[in-house]
Amino acid sequence: MVTYFENQLRGYNIVLATLQAFSQDICRNCIGLPGAQTKVKKGLKKLGMDLEVSTVSKSDKRWWLAQIERCAGLTEALDVAEEVECQKTAGNCKVGSGCLCTDGAMELMKEITEPIPSLAAPVAIG
C-alpha cells in the first residue's frame, strides 16, 4: 500500500517540477497552465483522502500527509499569469501540435510505475 503513495508522490514531484519550469518560461501565459495546476490540486486532494482511509500506519500517514501538503504548497506557489490565452491561437507557441501544460505534464504521471530501488539494496545482474 505504501508503494502506491510513494509512486504517486514521485509522479507529482516530477509534474510539479515540470510545471514550475513551464511557468517560468515557455508556458508562462498559456491558458493550459491554470488547468494543469487545478488538476494537480484535485489529484493531491484525492490522494490525501485515499491515504486517510488506507491501512497505512498512523505514523506513516502523518509523514505521507506532510509530503502531500508540501506538494500542495508547491502547486499553490506556481507562478500563473493573471491574463492567459491559448498561445497557439495567439501565434506564440513554439511547442508544436501538443500542449505541454494540458497534455505533457500530466502524461508524466503515467510513466511512474515502480519505486526507485534502494541504493543500499543489492541489484541482481544477469
N, C-alpha and C positions, 0 to 999 in steps of 0.2 A: 504494500500500500504506500509506503514512504517513497518508493521508486517513482510512482505516478506523480507525486507532488514535486519531487526532485526534477523530473523531466519537464514538467510544466513550467517550473520556475526557471530552468535553464533556457527554455524556449522564450519566455517573457523577457529574460535578461538580454537575449540576442535581439529580439524585436525592439525592445526599448533603446538599445544602443543604436540600432539602425534608424529608428525614428528620431533620435536625438541628432544624429548626423544629418538626416534629411532636413530637420527643422532649422539647422544652421546654414544650409547650403542650397542644394538643388531644388528642394521641395518647400522652401520657406513660405511661399504664398499659395501653395497648392490647396485646392478645395478638399483633396483627399486626406490631408494631414489631420484635421479635426475629427474626421470619421474614423481614421485609424486609431486616434487617441481614445475615442469613445469605445471602440471595440476592445481595446486593451483594458480600459477601466471596467467594462462589463465582464470581461473574461477573468480578471483578477477578483472581482467581487464574487463570481460564481465559484472560483477556485477556493476562496475563503469559506464560502458556505459549504462546499463539499468537504473541506477539511474539518469543519466544526462537527459534522455528523459522521465522520470517519472513525475507524477503530484505532487510530494513531494515539499513542500515549499522550497524557496531558502536557508533559514537559516538551515532547516533540511538537505538539500542536502549537504551544506558545512560540517555539522557535520558528516554525514554518509560518505562523501568522505574522510574526515580526518581519520575515522575509517578504511576504505578500504586501505588507504595509509599506515596506521600503520601496518595492516596485510601484505601488500605487502613488507614492510620493514623487517618484521619478516621472511617472506618467503625467501627474498634475503639473510638473515643472517643465514639460515640453514647451518650447517657445513657438506657439502657434500665432500666426499673424491675425490681426483683428479683421482685416478685409482680405478675403481669399476668393480665388476664382480658378476655374479649370485652366491650368497653364497650357494645355494642348490647344484649347479653344482660343486662348489669347495669343498663341503662336510662340510661347516662351519655353515650352517643354522640349528638352533635348534627350529625353529617355528613349523615345520610340513609341511603339504601339501600346505597350503596357503602362501601368501606373504604379510606381514604386510604393507609394503610400497605401493605396487601396488594395493592391494585389500583392506586390512583392514582399512587403514587410510581414504581413500576416501569414503568407505562404511559408515563411521560415519556420513557423511553429510545427509544420508537418514534417520537417526534417529532423526534429528532435525525437529520437526513438529509444535510445539506450543511454543509461548513465555512463559517464566517463569512468573508466576503470581506475581504481585507486593506484597511485604511483607506487605505493608500498606493496601492492599485491603482485605476485609473480605472474608473468604472462607466458602462457604456453605457446611455443612456436613449433609448427610442423605437425 
